[in-house]
Amino acid sequence: MRKLFFTILALPFCQFIIAQASGNVNYQNQIRYSNNTINVDFPSDSDVVISVKGLTNVKADAYVAIFSTTQTGKTTQEVNELIDKRITQSLNEIKLKKSVETFVDMISFVPVYEYEVEKKVFSRKTYNEVPVGFELKKNIHIKFTDPNQLNDFITILSNHEIYDLVRVDYFSSALEIIKKEMMTKAKLLVQEKMKNYEALLGETFTNAEKKIIDDYNVTLPVEMYRSYEAYNSSSLNLKKAANVNQVSKSTTLYYQPIFNKEFDFVINSTVLEPVIQVQYEVKIAINREKEKKPISIAKADKEYILVTPNGDLKTLNINTPKQNN
């Protein structure tokens, strides 16, 4: 009896630990991770195809955060003065931070309307649109290199009633170097795979006809955020006449990078923070039944034809004979 009692207690406890380690996203049974890995193809089928895929996780060295701000007022002068005051005070504090650049982007400036009720005797009410003011929208772009500074920007801007963080873009100055590194690594793996195929088939691909294709794909963090609602609803057997008041569920966003399970090599495999992900794939198609066509070399000698006054054609040999020493 003691052994059985212990087993019953241990089983739900183990399930609880696994659920906590995997995250609340597992409350959503319908979640599916899409396949974002690169896949390049040849236009037609080939005999032997050698493919190498690579993934590099690149930490950004520069960021641009975009905040949106809106101001309304009764006159154009009032709207401009109010929004400029909020933005100027915010930027004066932000510019005190190290390695920060800012830019203000004009978005829209439109009139605002309301409905005015017109009452008439012996008729229905009439609602007329009338201008009551103006709405001005501007975006604040902030370039920075330290990701921890984003919290400081949010604090400063919120003190001036600017709360809307539109997006954060990630940049890296090392992408070209990384692409060359991935190409070199893929080249070595292709050569290794080709030797393995030759050993398995007992033949050589040296003179076989070959085709090659390759491509890069860069994925930014802003493209890789997913959402879910963390809750566990009860199943109730209720009558049709019963009233059920459901609570609004909180929606959560999380960063989901491309999994590294389908790649031949991965550079910087551990992802701690949102990163720029660079994929590279190269494919070589080998047609074992066809050999490389020999390259034809055109003769250097030229042939000249002379047309005589009588209309006859004569071939002229103007090649200079080699003189014997």
Long-range contacts (C-beta under 8 A, 24 or more apart in sequence): 23-254, 24-228, 24-230, 24-252, 25-226, 25-228, 25-230, 25-254, 27-228, 27-229, 27-230, 27-231, 27-232, 28-228, 28-229, 31-226, 31-228, 33-256, 33-259, 36-219, 36-224, 36-258, 37-258, 37-259, 37-262, 37-263, 37-279, 38-215, 38-216, 38-217, 38-279, 38-280, 38-281, 39-281, 40-213, 40-214, 40-215, 40-281, 40-283, 41-213, 41-283, 42-211, 42-213, 42-283, 42-285, 46-211, 46-285, 46-286, 46-287, 47-285, 47-286, 47-287, 47-288, 47-289, 48-197, 48-205, 48-285, 48-286, 48-288, 49-283, 49-284, 49-285, 49-286, 50-190, 50-193, 50-194, 50-197, 50-283, 50-284, 50-286, 51-281, 51-282, 51-283, 51-284, 52-186, 52-189, 52-190, 52-193, 52-264, 52-265, 52-281, 52-282, 52-283, 53-262, 53-263, 53-264, 53-279, 53-280, 53-281, 54-182, 54-185, 54-186, 54-263, 54-264, 54-265, 54-266, 54-267, 54-279, 54-280, 54-281, 55-258, 55-260, 55-263, 55-265, 55-266, 55-267, 55-277, 55-278, 55-279, 55-280, 56-178, 56-181, 56-182, 56-266, 56-267, 56-268, 56-277, 56-278, 56-280, 57-257, 57-266, 57-267, 57-268, 57-269, 57-270, 57-271, 57-275, 57-276, 57-277, 58-172, 58-174, 58-175, 58-178, 58-268, 58-275, 58-276, 58-277, 58-278, 59-172, 59-268, 59-273, 59-275, 59-276, 60-147, 60-170, 60-171, 60-172, 60-275, 60-276, 61-145, 61-171, 61-172, 61-173, 61-174, 62-143, 62-144, 62-145, 62-170, 62-171, 62-172, 62-173, 63-143, 63-144, 63-145, 63-147, 63-150, 63-168, 63-169, 63-170, 63-171, 64-141, 64-142, 64-143, 64-168, 64-169, 64-171, 65-141, 65-142, 65-144, 65-150, 65-153, 65-165, 65-167, 65-168, 65-169, 66-139, 66-140, 66-141, 66-142, 66-165, 66-166, 66-167, 66-168, 66-169, 67-139, 67-140, 67-142, 67-153, 67-157, 67-162, 67-164, 67-165, 67-166, 68-107, 68-137, 68-138, 68-139, 68-140, 68-164, 68-166, 69-137, 69-138, 69-139, 69-140, 69-161, 69-162, 69-164, 70-135, 70-136, 70-137, 71-135, 71-136, 71-137, 72-112, 72-133, 72-134, 72-135, 72-136, 73-133, 73-134, 73-136, 74-132, 74-133, 74-134, 75-133, 75-134, 76-109, 76-134, 79-109, 79-133, 79-134, 79-135, 79-136, 80-136, 83-136, 83-138, 86-160, 86-161, 86-162, 87-138, 87-140, 87-160, 87-162, 89-160, 90-140, 90-156, 90-157, 90-159, 90-160, 90-162, 91-140, 93-156, 94-142, 94-153, 94-156, 94-157, 97-144, 97-149, 97-152, 97-153, 98-146, 99-144, 99-145, 99-146, 100-142, 100-143, 100-144, 100-149, 101-142, 101-143, 101-144, 102-140, 102-141, 102-142, 102-143, 103-140, 103-141, 103-143, 104-138, 104-139, 104-140, 104-141, 105-138, 105-139, 105-140, 105-141, 106-138, 107-137, 107-138, 107-139, 108-135, 108-136, 108-137, 109-134, 109-135, 109-136, 109-137, 110-134, 110-135, 111-135, 139-166, 147-273, 167-222, 168-221, 168-222, 169-220, 169-222, 170-220, 170-221, 170-222, 170-274, 170-275, 170-276, 171-276, 172-276, 175-218, 175-276, 175-278, 178-267, 178-278, 179-216, 179-278, 179-280, 181-267, 182-216, 182-267, 182-278, 182-280, 183-214, 183-280, 183-282, 185-265, 185-267, 186-214, 186-264, 186-265, 186-280, 186-281, 186-282, 187-282, 189-264, 189-265, 190-282, 190-284, 194-284, 194-286, 203-288, 205-286, 205-288, 207-291, 207-292, 208-286, 208-287, 208-288, 208-290, 208-291, 208-292, 209-286, 209-287, 209-290, 209-291, 209-292, 209-293, 210-284, 210-285, 210-286, 210-287, 211-284, 211-285, 211-287, 212-282, 212-283, 212-284, 212-285, 213-282, 213-283, 214-280, 214-281, 214-282, 214-283, 215-280, 215-281, 216-278, 216-279, 216-280, 217-278, 217-279, 217-280, 218-276, 218-277, 218-278, 218-279, 219-258, 219-276, 219-277, 219-278, 219-279, 220-276, 221-255, 221-274, 221-275, 221-276, 224-255, 224-256, 224-257, 224-258, 224-274, 224-277, 225-253, 225-254, 225-255, 225-256, 226-253, 226-254, 226-256, 227-251, 227-252, 227-253, 227-254, 228-252, 228-254
